[in-house]
């Protein structure tokens, strides 16, 4: 039998790294549109829901001893379920990380060359690892980079005075807009609705849960749930601090992409340039963790009963990176496409599929039992989120303004 070797700490690093998406750059903007209290309520409820979702997945997997997302799909809904799970799975995973790449590499003049160089020399070797456990070290480093980002955001709050000179016309007198430098505790405006989907997908890590579970040393459900709790709690604290300090630096002037707002104040700020580099490194190092389960899903679909073979392993990694690079370089309005797929696949992964899997797979409980009813409500919530996101994206397109902020 397969023996897991990865320690608790490394697993936490890997799972946290999988959660850590582009969402963090849009959080201050979300807070500017909800107010501090409402933001706190939303973020907390999403974190709790994500944990419940991991619980449902582990329960479903525990009943049948399955350790892969697409196999759960097969168990619940036969072959179509397997394909459905894999499709949502692959799309959501690629989508949550790829647009990031586009955004970050726009910072450099010849971004396209850089993307290719980074893919070949950094991502590819890491993506070729046979086990997720080995990526624990790079995940740890990636998280360290994000902690540096957080510390810089906190430092900048005390370093940049409000109101800013950067945002006003230098010719006009510097008139402070009323309330420009006041923190709002509770705000509802046009953009508020857009922030709900951004937050709803802040803790997507569900596809990685089962592969990490498989490789865990003495794997038990409680131990894996503890890993999820620690990872999500850690990211929750980090998200909250980033959002609060970013928001308290710029107040009403916060933009959808936080680092861009700093550059407006001083384009040549050395610290912010270093932070950009750190975030870039962090994002680059999350890609191998995300590619890992995608490759596994593809191997499951295309070669279900074949033993491990390096040729297949390497060629799938190469194809995935090749496709990713092509998309990033040749599809100019890639974020729109991703927005749509993200709006359908993320709620499916977090809310809809785990709920359905639980209802179908855990046969020991009657349909009217409390856990089953909770799972059904959870699935319904997923459909509500999905329709919300799609509605906003459609409205965005109809009115042609891109109001929706950054995020997954």
N, C-alpha and C positions, 0 to 999 in steps of 0.2 A: 504494500500500500504506500501511497505518497506520504512522506513524512515532512511536516512543515518545520522550517528552521528559523523563521523570522521572529525577532524579539518584539515585545510589546511596544517599546519606544520607537523602533524603526517603523512598525506598522502605523503608529500614530503619525509619524512624519509623512509617510506615504499617503495616508488618507487626508491629512490636512492639506497636503500639496494638491491633491485631487480637487478639494473644495475650493482652494484659493484661485478664483477665476478673475476675470477682468472686472467683475462686479465691484471690487474694492475701490476702483477709480471713480465709479459713479455714485458712491454712497453719500458723499457730502451733498451732492446735487439732490439726491433723493431726500435728504434731511431738510434741505432748504425748501422743499416743496411739501413737507409734511409737518415740520416743526419737531422739536426735540422729543416731546412726550409721545406723540403719535408714532414717530419713527421707532422709539424704544419698544412700544407695544407691538408694532408690526414685526420688527426684527426678532423679538423674543418669541412671538407666536410661530413665526416661520421656523426658527431653530427647533422649537418643541415638535412641530409637525414633521420636520426632517428626521428627528430622532425616532418618532413614532413609525415613520416610514421604514427606517432601518430595522426597527423591531419587527415589523410585518415581514420584511424580506427574510430576516433570520429565522423567524418562526416557519415560514413557508419552506425555506431551504432545509431547516432542521428535520421537518417531517419526512422528507424524502432523501435526505443526505446528499443534496445536490449542491455543487459549488460553482455554478455559472448561471448568469442571468438568463441566457437564451434557453438553457435546459429547463429552467423554471417555466418559461413560456411554453415549452413543449409539453411539460407535465400538465399544465393548466388547460391549454387549448390545442394540444396536438401540434402537427407540423406548422400550420399557419401561425400559431402562437410563437413558435420558435423564431420564425422569420420576422414576425412583427417586432418581437422583443429585440432581435439583433438590429433591425433597421433603425428603430427609435434610438437605440443604444449607440450605434455607430454615429448616426447623424448628430445626436445631442452632444456626444463627446467631442467630435471634431469641431462642432459649431461653437461650443462654449469657449474653446481655446483659440480657434483660428482667427477670428476677427481681431483679437488682441494683437496677433502678429502683424496684421495689416496696419493697425493703428501705430504700433510701436515703431515699425520700420519706416513709416512716413516721416519719422523724425530725422532720418538720415537722408542725405542727398540721393545717393544711389542705393536706395533701400533694397531693390531687387537683388543686386549682387550679394548684399549682406545676408539676405534671407537664405540664399542658396549656400553661401559659405557656412553659415550657422547650422543649417540643416545637415550638411554633409559632415562637418567636423565635430559638432557637439551632439546634435540630436540623434543622428544615425547610430553612432557607436553605443549610445545609451539605450536606444530603441532595440538594439540587437540582444540585450541581456535576456537570458532565459527565464530568470525569476524576478518578480517584483521586489523581493527582499533586498536585492543588490542596489536598488535605486534609493534605499532609505537614506544613504549618505548624501546623495545629490538633493533629495527632497529636504533634508535638514538644512543644507546650504541655501536652497531656494527660500525656505522659510526665514532664514537669517537675513537674507536680502530684504524680505518684506518687513521684518522688524526694523531694519535700518530706515525703510520708507516711513514707517509709523513714527519713529523717533524724530525724523526730519520734519514730519507734518506737525508734531507737537512743538518742536523748537521754533518752527516758522510762525506759529500762532503768536509767540511772544516777540517775534522779530519784525513782523510786518505791521505797521500802524494802520488803523482804520479811521477815517475814510482814506482811500488810496489816491495817490496822484496818478497812478498808472491808467486808471479807467476813465478819467475825465479828460476833456480837451484841455491842453495846456494853455491855450489862448484864453479860454473863459476863466472866470474866477472859480476857485475850487469850492463849489457850494456843496455842502453835504445834503444828500437827499434825506428827507425825514425818515427815520427808522432804518436807514441803511446799515447802521452798525448796532442794531439791536437783535438779540437772539429771539426768535419766535418759538413759543412752546407748542403751539398748535396752529397749523395753517392748512387751509384747503383751497387749492386753486386749480386751474385747468390741468396743470402738469401732475397733480397729486396722483391721479389714477394711473399714470404711466409708471409711477415709482413702485406700485404694488407688484407688477410682474418682475421688475428688477430685483426687488427684495425676495420674491417668491423663489427665485432661482439662485439665491445667494449661497445656498448650501448643497448644491447638487454634487453628490459624490457616490450615488447609489450603485452605479455600475462597478465601481472599484471595490465595493464592500465585500462581494463574494470572492474575487481573486485574492484579496488580502486575507480573508478568513481562511482560505485554503492553505495559504503559506504560513499561517500563524503557528508558532510553537505551542504545543498542547492546546488545540483549538476547542473552546467551548463557546456556547452562545453568549454566556455572561461576559466572558473575556472580550469577545468581539464587540458586544454592545458597549462595554466599557471603553474600548478603543474609539468607537463612534462618539460616545459621550465626550471624551477628552478632546477629540479633534474638533467636534462641532462647538464645544464650549470655548476652546482656544480661539477658533476663528471668529466666534461671536464677540469675544472681548476685543479682538483685533479690529474687526469691522466697526464696532461701536466707537472705539477710541479714534480710529481714522475719520469716521464720519463726523464725530463731534468736533474734533480739533480742526478739521478741514473747513467745516461749516463756520466755526467761530473765528476763522481767519478772514473769510470773505463774505459771510452773511448772504445778502441778496445777490451778490455778484458771483456766487459759486457757479461753475459751469459743469456740463455733463462729464467732462474729462478733467479731473482735478489738477493734474500736472500742467495742463495747458493754462490753467488760471494763474499758476505761479509764474509761468513764463511771461505772462502779460505784465506782471509787476516789474520783473527784471529778466529780460531774455537771456542774459549771460550769467545768471546766478550759478556759481560753481556748484554749490550744494545740490541744487535742483538737477543740474546736469548729471551729477553722480547718482542721484536718486533714480533718474531715468535709466541710467545704465544698470543699476541694481534691480529695478523692476523688470527690465529687459532680460537680465540673467534669470531672475526668478521665473518669469513666464516661459523662457526657453526650457528651463529644467522641469516644468510641469508637463511639457509635451510628451516625453517618453512614458511617464506614468499613465497618461491618458491613452497613448497608442497601444499600450500593453493589452488591456482588455479588448480593444477593437480588433487587434490581430487575433486574439483568442476566439472572438465571436465569428470572425471570417473563417478561421480554420474549422470551427465547429460546423459552419454552414456548408463550406465547400468540400472539406475532406473529413467527414464526421468520424470515420473509423480508422484513419491512418495513424500510425505511430509518429512520434516527433521526428522531423527531418530538418536539418539546418538549411537546406536549399529552399524549402517552402517558407521556413521561418524568415530567412533573409529577404526572399523576393517579396513577401507580403509587406515587410517593413519598408522596402524600397518603393514599392508601388504606392503605399499610403503617403509617404513623404513627397513622392513625385506629384501625386494628385493635389496634395495640400499646397505645394509650391505653385503649381499651375493655377489653382484657384486664386491664391493670394495675389499672384502677379498679373493674371489676365482678366479677372472679373472686377471691373472698377467699382460697381456699386454692390460689393459683396455683402455689405452689412444689411442691406434690405432683405436679400435672400436668406441670410442667416437669421434675421429677425423672425421671419415667418417660420422657418424650421425650428428655431429655438422656442418659439411660442407654442409649437405643437409637441415637440419631443420632450422638453424639460418637464412640463406638467405630467406627461405620460410616465416618465421615469420616476418622478418623485411621488405622485399621488395615485394616478390611475392604475398603472400596472401592479405596484405592490399590493394595493387594495384588492384588485381582481385576483391576483395570484393567491392571496391569503384565503379569499372566499372559496376559490375553486380547489385549492390543494389541501387545506386543513379540514379533513372530512370528519374529524372526531367531534367537532362542535356543530350543533344544529344551526340552521340559517337564522333563527330568531335569537340566538345567543348574543350577549352584549358585544363581545369582540367582533363578531361578524357584522353587526349593525354599525359599529364604529368604522370598520373597514369600508363598508358601503358608503357611509357619509364622507369618508376620506376620499374615495374615488369620485364622488359627486363634486367635492370641493375642487378636485383636479380639473373636471370639466368646466367648472365656473372660471377658474384661473385661465384655462386655455381660451375660452370664448372671450374673456376680458382682453387678454393680450392680443388676440387676433382682431378684435374690434378696434383697439387703439391703433394697431399697425395699419389697418385699412383706412381709418380716419386720417391718419398721418399721410397716407398716400393720396387720398382724395383731396386733402387740403394742401398737399405739397410741402408742408413745413415739416422738418424733421424735429419734432418736439421730444421724441422719446430719447432719454439719456443713454449713456453708455450702459454697461452691464453685460450679462451673458448674451 
